Amino acid sequence: MTSDKTKKPWDGRFTVPTDEFVEQFTESVSYDKRLAHYDIAGSIAHAQMLAKTNIISKKEGDEIIAGLKQIEEEITSEQFKWLTTLEDVHMNIENALVERIGDVGKKLHTARSRNDQIATDMRLYLRDEIDDIVLKLNEVITALITLADEYHDTIMPGLTHMQSAQPVTFGHHLLAWVEMLLRDRSRLSDCRKRINVLPLGSAALAGTTYPIDRNYVAKLLGFDDVTQNSLDSVSDRDFAIEFLACASLIMMHLSRFSEELVLWMSEANHYIDLDDAWCTGSSIMPQKKNPDIPELVRGKTGRVYGDLMALLTLMKAQPLAYNRDNQEDKESLFDAVDTVRMCLTAYVGLVSAITVRHDDMRQAAEEGFATATDLADYLVVQGLPFRDAHAVVGKVVQYAIEKNKSLPLLSLPEFQQFSELIKDDVFVVLKLEGSVSARNHIGGTSPEQVKAQVSRLKKLI
């Protein structure tokens, strides 16, 4: 027999107790108890509304609210006993409320369903998590801006196709990362607007016959508006999918950063070093110092992509309205939230752990004919059409390869074999400092522009 303590709200319809395996298979309290504080906040607001509209008395509303606050204290102090036989966070809290205040507690569920209740809990939860993730993004952005300011004139090779292309400043490279994270922050802020709409009051799927005041509840809970269609309200998980898409983009950006950190730290490049506290070693090779943190971030990116695909797949064939499939939405969402937050926290430390190897960066920039484009631009200024200049410089590069020389080490007569337009002033153009300084426009890599962008971004952040 089912005891009163674990009696299910639908027991009136059933003639036998729920099978023990079914109870284990259908329970979600083992993970959705994370939503307990949001569930209680929503229930308190709902009770206030029920009392305001005289659906229950003010005395009953006060008793319910006092009981919910007592339960919340027990949950916070970890004294609350969660029962899987009561299936989910909602039934555990409601059952505990009835135990404490009696039949009055049973009135709390008037004019609502677990369907609109969980949709509200998830929006409240995700709203707070977005705010926290935005703060973490700001910490990483601030750390990158600080580093970019310090190395605004440090020269490194800029690559395309992983081949030397043109020299850039390290500060400029770091600010490219900042731009990605700023877009992430903007996307999350936009996503939050669509999250911050209240579904409570939609009940199971069709609304309710009681004279509820949804706008009042929305005001109490800090929602900007209420949802407009009860069927959509209880079955919609677009807001969670949108967040997971934003989370996937954040992780994609962090993974790109991680790839570069791993490459830069490798013996082949040696552009940077990471503090020992942010690396690990090998169990067999004593010389190893491994960039495991960025590698793990890179790996965890696939995990968040999987969370997004899981929820997209979960929703792809669901008819209106709510279906039990949606119980499977939470673990993916929780996992993505935890993973993104942890990886952003890691990056705050990683950025501060970077030591720049100026000489190695510069030496790499001097290789690979990185100022070849500058030579072509020089010829254009002298009056040669760009396509002709491009062809001339291609021949110069081929000659330099054969002679095993870099462009700045060629003599003027050697240059003039290919074009008489080349004069003594070409050597200024071929210097790395000249190359980066010449790109002095908004979005350019010059040290002056990096400083200007740092100043702008500090004000923005």
C-alpha positions in Angstrom: 0.0 0.0 0.0 1.1 3.6 -0.6 1.4 5.6 2.6 -0.2 9.0 2.9 3.4 10.4 3.0 4.2 9.2 -0.5 0.7 9.3 -1.9 0.6 10.5 -5.5 -1.8 13.2 -6.6 -3.3 10.9 -9.3 -3.9 7.9 -7.0 -7.6 8.4 -7.2 -7.6 7.1 -10.8 -5.5 4.0 -10.2 -6.3 0.7 -8.5 -2.8 -0.5 -7.8 0.5 1.2 -6.7 3.1 2.3 -9.2 5.6 -0.4 -9.9 8.9 0.1 -8.2 10.8 0.1 -11.5 8.4 2.6 -13.0 9.0 4.9 -10.0 12.8 4.7 -10.6 12.4 5.1 -14.4 10.1 8.1 -14.2 11.7 10.0 -11.3 13.5 13.3 -11.9 14.0 14.6 -8.4 17.5 13.3 -8.4 18.4 16.2 -10.7 15.5 18.6 -10.9 15.8 19.3 -7.2 18.4 21.9 -8.4 15.3 24.0 -9.3 13.9 23.9 -5.7 14.5 27.6 -4.9 12.9 28.6 -8.1 10.0 26.3 -7.6 9.4 27.8 -4.2 9.7 31.3 -5.5 7.1 30.6 -8.2 4.8 28.9 -5.6 5.0 31.8 -3.2 4.1 34.2 -6.1 1.2 31.9 -7.1 -0.1 31.8 -3.5 0.0 35.6 -3.3 -2.0 35.8 -6.5 -4.5 33.2 -5.3 -5.1 35.2 -2.1 -5.2 38.6 -4.0 -7.9 37.2 -6.3 -9.9 35.6 -3.4 -9.4 32.1 -4.9 -8.1 31.3 -1.4 -8.3 33.4 1.7 -5.5 35.7 2.8 -5.0 33.6 6.0 -4.6 30.5 3.8 -2.2 32.3 1.5 -0.1 33.4 4.5 0.0 29.8 5.9 1.1 28.4 2.5 3.9 31.1 2.2 5.1 30.5 5.7 5.3 26.8 5.1 7.1 27.2 1.8 9.7 29.5 3.5 10.2 26.9 6.2 10.8 24.2 3.5 13.2 26.4 1.7 15.3 26.9 4.9 15.5 23.1 5.3 16.6 22.7 1.7 19.2 25.4 2.1 20.6 23.8 5.2 20.4 20.3 3.5 18.0 18.9 6.1 15.2 18.3 3.6 14.6 14.7 2.7 14.1 14.1 -1.1 11.9 11.1 -2.0 12.2 9.5 -5.4 8.8 7.9 -4.8 7.4 11.5 -5.1 8.9 11.7 -8.5 10.0 15.3 -8.9 10.9 18.6 -7.2 7.3 19.9 -7.3 5.6 16.9 -5.7 8.3 16.7 -3.0 7.8 20.3 -2.0 4.0 20.1 -2.2 3.9 16.9 -0.1 6.2 18.5 2.5 3.9 21.5 2.6 0.8 19.4 3.3 2.7 17.6 6.0 3.5 20.9 7.7 0.3 22.9 7.4 -2.3 20.2 6.6 -5.1 20.4 3.9 -4.5 24.1 3.3 -1.3 23.1 1.6 -3.4 21.2 -1.0 -4.9 24.4 -2.2 -1.6 25.7 -3.5 -2.0 23.7 -6.7 -5.3 25.4 -7.6 -5.2 27.0 -11.1 -1.9 25.6 -12.1 -0.3 22.4 -13.4 3.2 20.9 -13.1 3.3 21.7 -16.9 3.3 25.5 -16.4 5.1 25.1 -13.1 8.2 23.5 -14.6 8.2 25.9 -17.5 8.3 28.8 -15.1 11.0 27.2 -12.9 13.2 26.6 -15.8 12.9 30.2 -17.0 13.6 31.6 -13.5 16.7 29.3 -13.3 18.0 30.1 -16.7 17.5 33.8 -16.3 19.8 33.7 -13.2 22.3 31.5 -14.9 22.6 33.8 -17.9 23.3 36.7 -15.6 26.0 34.7 -13.9 27.6 33.6 -17.2 27.6 37.2 -18.5 29.6 38.2 -15.4 32.0 35.4 -16.2 32.3 36.5 -19.8 33.1 40.0 -18.5 35.9 38.6 -16.3 37.5 36.9 -19.3 37.0 39.9 -21.5 38.6 42.2 -18.9 41.6 39.8 -18.5 42.1 39.7 -22.3 41.9 43.5 -22.6 44.5 43.9 -19.9 46.8 41.5 -21.6 46.2 43.2 -25.0 47.1 46.6 -23.5 50.4 45.2 -22.1 51.4 43.7 -25.5 49.9 46.2 -27.8 53.1 46.5 -29.8 54.4 43.0 -29.6 54.8 41.6 -33.1 53.7 38.0 -34.1 52.9 36.3 -37.3 49.4 36.6 -38.6 48.3 33.4 -40.3 45.8 32.2 -42.9 45.6 28.5 -43.8 48.1 28.1 -40.9 50.7 29.7 -43.1 52.6 33.0 -42.5 50.5 35.8 -44.0 51.2 39.2 -42.5 52.6 40.5 -39.2 50.2 41.5 -36.6 50.4 42.7 -33.0 49.7 40.2 -30.2 47.4 42.8 -28.7 45.4 42.9 -31.9 45.2 39.1 -31.9 43.9 39.1 -28.3 41.3 41.7 -29.1 39.9 39.4 -31.9 39.1 37.0 -29.1 37.4 39.8 -27.2 35.2 40.6 -30.2 34.0 37.0 -30.2 33.1 37.1 -26.5 31.3 40.4 -26.9 29.1 38.8 -29.5 28.5 36.0 -27.1 27.5 38.4 -24.3 25.1 40.2 -26.7 23.5 37.0 -27.8 22.9 35.9 -24.2 21.4 39.3 -23.4 19.0 38.9 -26.3 18.2 35.3 -25.4 17.3 36.5 -21.9 14.6 38.7 -23.2 12.7 35.7 -24.7 13.3 33.7 -21.5 11.8 36.4 -19.3 8.2 35.8 -20.2 5.9 34.1 -17.7 4.1 30.8 -18.6 2.5 30.3 -15.2 -1.3 30.5 -15.5 -1.4 28.3 -18.6 -2.2 25.3 -16.4 -2.0 21.9 -18.1 -2.6 23.2 -21.6 -5.8 25.2 -21.9 -5.6 27.8 -19.2 -7.8 27.8 -16.1 -11.4 28.6 -15.2 -10.3 30.5 -12.1 -10.1 34.3 -12.1 -6.3 34.5 -12.0 -4.1 37.6 -12.4 -1.1 36.5 -14.5 0.3 40.0 -14.8 0.5 40.3 -11.0 2.5 37.0 -10.8 4.8 38.3 -13.6 5.4 41.5 -11.7 6.2 39.6 -8.4 8.7 37.3 -10.2 10.3 40.0 -12.3 9.1 38.8 -15.7 8.7 41.4 -18.5 5.5 39.9 -19.9 3.2 36.8 -19.9 3.0 34.2 -22.6 0.0 34.5 -24.9 -0.9 31.0 -25.8 -1.4 28.3 -23.2 -0.7 25.4 -25.5 2.7 26.8 -26.6 3.5 28.0 -23.0 3.6 24.5 -21.5 5.3 22.8 -24.4 7.8 25.4 -25.5 11.5 24.7 -25.0 12.8 27.2 -27.6 14.2 29.3 -24.9 16.3 26.4 -23.6 17.5 25.5 -27.1 18.4 29.1 -27.8 20.5 29.2 -24.7 22.2 26.0 -25.6 22.9 27.5 -29.1 24.5 30.5 -27.3 26.4 28.2 -25.0 27.7 26.2 -28.0 29.0 29.4 -29.6 30.7 30.4 -26.4 32.4 27.0 -26.2 33.3 27.1 -29.9 35.1 30.4 -29.3 36.8 29.0 -26.2 37.9 26.0 -28.1 39.4 28.1 -30.8 41.3 30.0 -28.2 42.4 26.7 -26.6 43.7 25.4 -30.0 45.8 28.5 -30.3 47.2 28.3 -26.8 48.2 24.7 -27.4 49.9 25.6 -30.7 51.6 28.6 -29.2 52.9 26.6 -26.3 54.3 23.8 -28.5 58.0 23.4 -29.0 57.4 24.1 -32.7 56.2 27.7 -32.0 57.1 28.5 -28.4 55.3 31.8 -28.5 54.0 31.6 -24.9 54.5 29.7 -21.7 51.8 28.9 -19.2 52.4 29.1 -15.5 53.2 25.7 -13.9 50.1 25.9 -11.8 48.0 25.8 -14.9 49.7 22.8 -16.5 50.1 19.1 -15.7 52.8 16.6 -16.3 53.2 13.1 -17.6 53.2 9.9 -15.6 56.1 8.4 -17.7 57.9 11.3 -19.4 59.4 13.5 -16.7 60.2 16.4 -19.1 56.6 17.0 -20.1 54.6 20.1 -19.3 51.2 19.7 -20.8 48.5 22.4 -21.5 45.8 20.1 -20.2 43.3 22.9 -19.2 42.9 24.3 -22.8 42.8 20.8 -24.1 40.0 19.9 -21.7 38.1 23.1 -22.7 38.5 22.0 -26.3 37.2 18.6 -25.5 34.2 19.9 -23.4 33.1 21.9 -26.4 31.8 18.6 -28.0 29.9 17.9 -24.8 28.0 21.1 -25.0 27.3 20.6 -28.7 25.8 17.2 -27.7 23.6 18.9 -25.1 22.2 21.2 -27.9 21.7 18.3 -30.3 20.0 16.3 -27.5 17.4 19.0 -26.9 16.8 19.7 -30.6 16.2 16.0 -31.1 14.0 15.8 -28.0 11.7 18.4 -29.4 11.7 17.6 -33.1 8.6 15.3 -33.2 6.5 16.4 -30.3 2.9 17.3 -30.9 1.2 19.9 -28.8 1.0 20.2 -25.9 3.2 18.9 -23.1 4.7 15.4 -23.4 6.7 13.5 -20.8 9.7 13.5 -23.2 10.3 17.0 -21.8 11.5 15.6 -18.6 14.7 14.8 -20.5 15.4 18.5 -21.2 16.9 19.4 -17.8 20.1 17.2 -17.6 21.3 18.6 -20.9 20.6 22.1 -19.9 22.2 21.8 -16.4 25.3 20.1 -17.9 25.7 22.9 -20.5 25.3 25.6 -17.8 27.9 23.9 -15.5 30.3 23.3 -18.3 30.3 26.8 -19.8 30.6 28.4 -16.3 33.6 26.1 -15.4 35.3 26.7 -18.7 34.9 30.5 -18.5 36.3 30.4 -14.9 39.2 28.4 -16.2 39.9 31.0 -18.9 40.1 33.8 -16.3 43.0 31.9 -14.8 44.5 30.8 -18.1 44.8 34.3 -19.5 46.6 35.5 -16.3 48.9 32.5 -16.6 50.3 33.5 -20.0 53.9 34.5 -20.3 54.7 36.0 -23.8 58.0 35.0 -25.5 58.6 38.2 -27.5 61.7 37.1 -29.3 60.2 33.8 -30.5 57.1 35.6 -31.7 59.2 38.1 -33.6 61.5 35.6 -35.1 58.4 33.7 -36.4 57.0 36.9 -37.9 60.3 37.5 -39.7 60.0 34.1 -41.5 57.7 33.3 -44.3 57.9 36.6 -46.2 55.2 38.2 -44.0 55.8 41.7 -45.5 55.4 40.6 -49.1 52.0 42.3 -49.2 53.6 45.5 -48.0 56.1 45.3 -50.9 53.1 44.9 -53.3 51.4 47.9 -51.7 54.6 49.9 -52.0 54.7 49.2 -55.8 51.1 50.3 -56.1 51.9 53.6 -54.5 54.7 54.0 -57.1 52.0 53.6 -59.8 52.0 49.9 -60.7 48.5 48.3 -60.9 48.0 45.9 -57.9 47.8 42.7 -60.1 51.1 43.6 -61.8 52.6 44.4 -58.4 51.4 41.1 -57.1 53.2 39.3 -59.9 56.4 41.2 -59.4 56.5 40.4 -55.7 55.7 36.7 -56.4 58.9 36.6 -58.5 60.9 38.4 -55.8 59.7 35.9 -53.2 60.6 33.0 -55.5 64.1 34.5 -55.9 64.5 35.0 -52.2 63.5 31.3 -51.6 66.2 30.2 -54.0 68.8 32.4 -52.3 67.6 31.4 -48.9 67.1 35.0 -47.8 64.3 36.9 -46.2 63.0 40.0 -48.0 64.7 42.6 -45.8 68.1 40.9 -46.4 67.9 41.3 -50.2 70.0 44.1 -51.6 68.5 47.0 -53.6 70.1 45.8 -56.9 68.5 42.4 -56.3 65.1 44.1 -55.9 65.6 46.2 -58.9 66.1 43.1 -61.1 62.3 42.8 -60.9 61.2 46.5 -60.9 63.0 49.8 -61.2 60.2 51.4 -59.2 61.8 49.9 -56.0 64.0 52.5 -54.2 66.0 52.8 -51.0 62.9 53.6 -48.9 61.6 50.0 -49.5 63.5 48.7 -46.5 61.4 50.9 -44.2 58.3 49.2 -45.7 59.8 45.7 -45.2 60.4 46.2 -41.5 57.9 44.5 -39.2 57.3 47.7 -37.2 56.6 49.5 -40.5 54.1 46.9 -41.6 52.0 46.9 -38.5 52.2 50.7 -38.0 51.0 51.3 -41.5 47.7 49.6 -40.7 46.5 52.5 -38.6 42.8 52.5 -39.2 39.7 51.3 -37.2 40.0 47.6 -37.0 43.7 47.6 -38.0 46.6 45.9 -36.2 48.8 49.0 -35.5 49.8 49.5 -31.9 48.1 52.9 -32.0 44.8 51.2 -33.0 45.2 48.5 -30.3 45.6 51.2 -27.7 42.5 53.0 -29.0 40.5 49.8 -29.0 41.6 49.0 -25.5 40.5 52.4 -24.3 37.1 51.9 -26.0 36.6 48.5 -24.6 37.4 49.4 -21.1 34.6 52.0 -21.2 32.3 49.5 -22.8 32.9 46.8 -20.1 
